[in-house]
């Protein structure tokens, strides 16, 4: 429809389901990415890395209408020569991409502008109050402490802040000064950035972008 604003796309799912959907990751990833994955000691960590880097190509390919095999993802922090930091597409530098992984789950996002995604596992561990105090505002802390599941409530805010870090509008050092709305309050936005929350019994996640985002859970 003419005049309809463009929408970005986010995909997330269990690592195994994503690897099955991606097929042979050696046909998707660069030698640098494969070497980085091979350097990880844990087989689970390797699979999570491979799945996330494959998924970001699948996500961008669906957004752009291009085959994932024809998209090259590179990473750079801008401060050193190591291949880490914010990812970008070589073939479509104006398209924003982001990826994340936690134990057994991965997520990716692609948009027509900057985008950030984060995912964290809800592992049943108790809330680390020192970490919460370093990351949350006083209002957020009060809401986290009052929640029936403080750890999950904290992670809800954490993934929101991490997604904003990934679009480059904040750093983790600024986290306690990012005055986000408490989860469940509407609208979930921060200074013009849309926050798309999602989750399951095992994980919580968030996507930050200027534009509307569509989300699809795999597996």
C-alpha positions as CSV (number, residue, x, y, z in Angstrom):
1,X,0.0,0.0,0.0
2,X,1.4,3.4,-1.0
3,X,2.5,5.5,1.9
4,X,2.9,2.6,4.3
5,X,5.9,3.0,6.5
6,X,8.6,0.2,6.1
7,X,8.8,-2.4,8.8
8,X,11.8,-4.3,9.9
9,X,12.0,-8.0,10.8
10,X,13.2,-9.9,13.8
11,X,13.6,-13.7,14.1
12,X,14.3,-15.8,17.2
13,X,14.3,-19.4,18.2
14,X,16.1,-22.3,19.8
15,X,19.6,-22.9,18.5
16,X,18.8,-26.3,17.1
17,X,15.7,-25.1,15.2
18,X,17.7,-22.3,13.7
19,X,20.6,-24.5,12.6
20,X,18.1,-26.9,11.0
21,X,16.5,-24.0,9.1
22,X,19.8,-22.6,8.0
23,X,21.2,-25.8,6.5
24,X,24.9,-26.0,5.9
25,X,26.3,-22.9,7.8
26,X,29.6,-23.3,6.0
27,X,27.8,-22.0,2.9
28,X,26.6,-18.9,4.8
29,X,29.4,-17.8,7.1
30,X,32.7,-16.3,6.2
31,X,36.0,-18.0,7.1
32,X,36.5,-15.4,9.8
33,X,33.2,-16.3,11.5
34,X,33.9,-20.1,11.2
35,X,37.3,-19.6,12.8
36,X,35.8,-17.6,15.6
37,X,33.3,-20.3,16.2
38,X,36.0,-23.0,16.1
39,X,37.9,-21.2,18.8
40,X,35.1,-21.6,21.3
41,X,35.7,-24.4,23.7
42,X,32.1,-25.4,24.4
43,X,30.1,-27.2,21.7
44,X,27.0,-25.4,22.9
45,X,28.7,-22.0,22.6
46,X,29.8,-22.9,19.1
47,X,26.4,-23.9,18.0
48,X,24.9,-20.7,19.5
49,X,27.5,-18.5,17.6
50,X,26.9,-20.3,14.3
51,X,23.1,-20.2,14.6
52,X,23.1,-16.4,15.4
53,X,25.4,-15.6,12.5
54,X,23.3,-17.7,10.2
55,X,20.0,-16.3,11.4
56,X,21.0,-12.7,10.8
57,X,21.6,-13.5,7.2
58,X,18.2,-15.3,6.9
59,X,16.6,-12.3,8.6
60,X,18.2,-9.8,6.3
61,X,17.6,-11.9,3.2
62,X,13.9,-12.0,4.0
63,X,13.7,-8.3,4.5
64,X,15.6,-7.5,1.3
65,X,14.2,-10.3,-0.8
66,X,17.7,-11.7,-1.4
67,X,19.2,-15.1,-0.8
68,X,21.0,-15.4,2.5
69,X,23.9,-17.1,0.7
70,X,24.7,-13.8,-1.1
71,X,25.0,-11.7,2.1
72,X,28.3,-11.1,3.8
73,X,28.3,-10.0,7.5
74,X,31.3,-8.3,9.0
75,X,31.9,-6.9,12.4
76,X,34.1,-4.1,13.6
77,X,34.3,-2.1,16.9
78,X,36.1,0.8,15.2
79,X,38.9,0.7,17.8
80,X,40.9,-2.4,16.9
81,X,41.4,-4.8,14.0
82,X,39.6,-7.7,15.8
83,X,36.4,-9.0,14.1
84,X,34.0,-8.0,16.8
85,X,31.5,-5.2,17.5
86,X,28.5,-4.0,15.6
87,X,27.7,-6.2,12.5
88,X,27.0,-4.8,9.1
89,X,26.0,-6.1,5.7
90,X,28.7,-5.6,3.0
91,X,26.2,-5.8,0.2
92,X,23.6,-3.5,1.8
93,X,25.4,-1.1,4.1
94,X,22.3,1.0,4.6
95,X,20.4,-1.9,6.1
96,X,20.8,-2.3,9.9
97,X,21.4,-5.7,11.3
98,X,21.9,-7.1,14.8
99,X,22.3,-10.5,16.4
100,X,22.3,-12.0,19.9
101,X,22.6,-15.4,21.5
102,X,22.2,-16.9,24.9
103,X,22.5,-20.5,26.0
104,X,20.4,-22.5,23.6
105,X,18.6,-19.5,21.9
106,X,19.5,-17.0,19.3
107,X,17.9,-13.9,17.8
108,X,18.5,-11.5,14.9
109,X,17.0,-8.4,13.4
110,X,17.2,-6.5,10.2
111,X,15.7,-3.0,9.5
112,X,15.9,-0.1,7.1
113,X,17.7,1.9,9.7
114,X,19.6,1.2,13.0
115,X,18.4,-1.8,14.9
116,X,19.5,-3.7,18.1
117,X,18.4,-7.0,19.5
118,X,19.2,-8.9,22.7
119,X,18.1,-12.2,24.2
120,X,18.7,-13.6,27.7
121,X,17.9,-17.0,29.2
122,X,15.7,-17.2,32.3
123,X,17.9,-19.6,34.1
124,X,16.2,-19.8,37.5
125,X,19.0,-18.1,39.3
126,X,18.2,-15.5,42.0
127,X,18.4,-11.8,41.3
128,X,21.8,-10.3,41.7
129,X,20.9,-7.2,43.6
130,X,24.3,-5.5,43.0
131,X,23.9,-5.9,39.3
132,X,20.3,-4.7,39.4
133,X,21.3,-1.6,41.3
134,X,24.1,-0.8,38.8
135,X,21.8,-1.2,35.8
136,X,18.3,0.0,36.9
137,X,16.8,3.4,37.9
138,X,15.2,3.7,41.2
139,X,11.7,3.3,39.7
140,X,12.8,0.2,37.8
141,X,14.4,-1.3,41.0
142,X,11.2,-0.8,42.9
143,X,9.2,-2.6,40.2
144,X,11.7,-5.4,40.0
145,X,11.7,-6.0,43.7
146,X,7.9,-6.0,43.8
147,X,7.6,-8.5,41.0
148,X,6.7,-12.2,41.7
149,X,9.7,-13.1,39.7
150,X,12.4,-10.4,40.3
151,X,15.0,-12.1,38.1
152,X,12.8,-12.3,35.1
153,X,11.6,-8.7,35.7
154,X,15.2,-7.5,35.8
155,X,16.0,-9.4,32.6
156,X,13.1,-7.7,30.9
157,X,14.7,-4.3,31.6
158,X,18.2,-5.6,30.8
159,X,17.4,-6.8,27.3
160,X,15.7,-3.5,26.5
161,X,18.8,-1.5,27.6
162,X,21.1,-3.9,25.8
163,X,19.1,-3.4,22.6
164,X,19.6,0.3,22.9
165,X,23.3,-0.1,23.5
166,X,23.5,-2.1,20.3
167,X,21.9,0.7,18.2
168,X,24.6,3.0,19.6
169,X,22.5,5.5,21.7
170,X,23.9,4.4,25.1
171,X,26.6,2.4,26.7
172,X,26.3,-0.1,29.5
173,X,28.0,2.5,31.8
174,X,24.9,4.6,31.1
175,X,22.4,1.8,31.9
176,X,21.3,3.2,35.3
177,X,20.5,6.6,33.6
178,X,18.4,5.1,30.8
179,X,14.9,5.8,32.3
180,X,12.9,3.1,30.5
181,X,9.2,2.5,31.2
182,X,8.7,-0.4,33.5
183,X,7.8,-3.6,31.6
184,X,4.1,-3.7,31.0
185,X,3.6,0.0,30.9
186,X,2.7,1.4,27.5
187,X,4.0,2.6,25.1
188,X,7.3,0.7,25.3
189,X,9.4,3.5,23.8
190,X,12.4,5.5,24.7
191,X,13.2,8.9,23.1
192,X,11.8,7.9,19.7
193,X,13.0,4.3,19.8
194,X,10.4,1.6,19.5
195,X,10.9,-1.3,21.9
196,X,9.5,-4.7,20.8
197,X,9.4,-7.1,23.8
198,X,9.1,-10.8,23.4
199,X,9.7,-13.9,25.3
200,X,8.9,-17.5,26.3
201,X,9.1,-19.6,29.4
202,X,12.9,-19.9,28.8
203,X,14.0,-16.6,27.4
204,X,13.2,-12.9,27.2
205,X,14.2,-10.6,24.4
206,X,13.8,-7.1,22.9
207,X,14.3,-5.3,19.7
208,X,15.0,-1.6,19.4
209,X,14.4,0.4,16.2
210,X,13.0,3.6,14.9
211,X,10.6,1.8,12.7
212,X,7.9,-0.8,13.4
213,X,9.3,-4.3,13.7
214,X,7.7,-7.6,12.9
215,X,8.7,-10.6,15.0
216,X,8.6,-14.3,14.1
217,X,9.6,-17.1,16.6
218,X,11.1,-20.2,15.0
219,X,10.8,-23.8,16.2
